[in-house]
Every structure is written in structure tokens, then in C-alpha cells.
Amino acid sequence: MLDVLDSLRERDRAVGIVSHVADLRRRIPAQLEVTKDRTGSTIRHRAHGTAG
């Protein structure tokens, strides 16, 4: 599956994935992390290799 995603990205295609799989989180460079709490949800952009 990751090879297919890499191929699409090389052809300037945008792909969105919802995953809790740690390997995918490590391999995908640009991420949006959504966190739910009592007052609603927050979203955070994470670049590859950053903690937050």
C-alpha cells in the first residue's frame, strides 16, 4: 500500500489517510492530527520527524 501512495505522490496527487498504524505515521511526511476533548476537537499540522 505504501508503494502505491508514494507513486501517487510522485505524480502530484493528493491522498488522505485516516490511520492509527504507527508505521504509516512514520512514513507519511505531512500529517494533520485531530484530538477530541470535552469542548470539541483541535487540529494540529505535523511535519515528518516532529513531535508536535
N, C-alpha and C positions, 0 to 999 in steps of 0.2 A: 504494500500500500504506500509506503513512504517513497518508493521509486516513482510511482505514478504522480504523487504530489510534487516531487522535485521536477519531473518532466513538465507538468502543467506550469509551474512557476517559471521555468526556463523560457516558456512561450508567452510570458507576461499574462498569465491567467491568475485570477484571484480565487483562492479556495478558503472556505471556512470550515473549521472542525471543532466540534464540542467533544472534549475528552478529559478523562481523569487518569489516563495512562501516562505514567511518568516518562517512558521512552519518547512518546510523542511530544511532551512538553520540552524535553531536552533538544529534540531535533527541529522544532519549528521556531524560527528566529523571532518573529513578531507575534505577540500574544496580547489578548485582552482578557483580563482576569475579572470575573464578576463575583462579588461577595455579598451575600444576603445577611441582613440583620433585622432587628425589630422595626426599624423606621423605614426600611426599604432596601434597595440594592445600591452598591457602588461599583464602579468600573475603573480598572487601572490598566494602563498600557505597560507591557513589559517587553523590553528588548532582550534578545538572546544573551544569556550569561549574567543577567542582573537579578538581584534578589527582590526588587520591587521598586 
